[in-house]
Amino acid sequence: MSESTKEAIEVCMFKLVDGTERQQFMTSNDAVDQWLKTQDGFMFRCLSEKEDGTWIDIVHWASMEAAHAAGDSFMATFKDADFMRAIDPQTLSMNHGHVELAYPAS
């Protein structure tokens, strides 16, 4: 597999703005999930919350190019959305990497 066609992982970590209700944040993710389904190269998304209130959002893409293209579109689409307003920008980190090893359950 050439580097340009390797699958990519996007990992975002963040905390919510103080006072944001968990259920409200989860509901606001519906729009993100619907949008992701329309993006070229989208494979799957996992969203989890650690005990300390840090959220981990992992998105698996068919390629790094697809991840970056979706990132540009995401910011244009969601910059003023409830989902983004719920995230404390001072706690946000986003990283991308190529998949070097994947081991399926079966």
C-alpha positions in Angstrom: 0.0 0.0 0.0 1.5 3.4 -1.0 1.6 6.1 1.6 -1.0 8.2 -0.3 -3.5 5.3 -0.1 -2.9 4.2 3.5 -5.8 4.5 5.8 -5.6 7.3 8.4 -6.8 7.8 11.9 -7.9 11.2 13.3 -7.9 11.6 17.1 -9.4 14.6 18.8 -9.3 15.1 22.5 -11.2 17.8 24.4 -13.3 18.8 27.3 -16.7 20.4 27.2 -17.3 24.0 28.2 -18.3 24.2 31.8 -22.1 23.9 32.2 -22.6 21.9 29.0 -25.0 19.1 29.6 -23.7 15.7 28.5 -27.0 14.7 26.8 -27.2 18.0 25.0 -23.7 17.4 23.6 -24.5 13.8 22.6 -27.6 15.0 20.8 -25.6 17.7 18.9 -23.4 14.9 17.6 -26.3 13.6 15.4 -25.6 16.3 12.9 -21.9 15.4 12.8 -22.7 11.7 12.3 -25.1 12.5 9.4 -22.5 14.8 7.8 -19.7 12.1 8.2 -21.8 9.6 6.2 -21.6 11.9 3.2 -17.8 12.4 3.3 -15.6 10.5 0.8 -13.3 8.1 2.6 -15.2 8.0 5.9 -15.0 4.6 7.5 -16.1 4.9 11.1 -16.2 7.1 14.2 -15.9 6.3 17.9 -16.7 8.9 20.6 -15.8 8.2 24.3 -15.6 10.0 27.6 -12.9 9.4 30.1 -13.6 9.5 33.8 -11.9 13.0 34.1 -14.4 14.5 31.5 -12.0 14.4 28.6 -13.6 13.3 25.4 -11.8 11.2 22.7 -13.2 11.4 19.2 -11.6 8.9 16.8 -12.4 8.9 13.1 -11.0 6.3 10.7 -10.5 7.5 7.1 -9.6 5.6 3.9 -6.7 8.0 3.3 -4.9 11.0 4.8 -6.2 13.1 1.9 -9.8 12.2 2.7 -9.1 13.1 6.4 -7.7 16.5 5.5 -10.4 17.3 2.9 -13.1 16.4 5.5 -11.4 18.5 8.1 -11.6 21.6 5.8 -15.2 20.9 5.0 -16.0 20.2 8.7 -14.8 23.6 9.9 -16.8 25.4 7.2 -19.9 23.4 8.0 -19.8 23.4 11.8 -17.8 26.4 12.9 -21.0 28.0 14.5 -22.8 24.7 15.4 -23.9 23.6 18.8 -21.4 20.8 18.7 -18.5 23.2 18.3 -19.8 25.7 20.9 -19.9 22.8 23.4 -16.1 22.2 23.1 -13.7 24.2 25.2 -11.2 25.3 22.5 -8.4 25.6 25.0 -8.5 21.9 25.7 -8.8 20.7 22.0 -6.1 18.7 20.4 -6.3 17.1 17.0 -3.9 14.6 15.5 -3.7 12.5 12.3 -1.6 9.4 11.6 -1.4 6.7 9.0 -2.5 3.3 10.0 0.5 1.1 10.2 -1.2 -2.0 11.8 -4.8 -3.0 12.1 -5.9 -6.2 13.7 -9.6 -7.1 13.2 -11.6 -9.2 15.7 -12.1 -12.0 13.2 
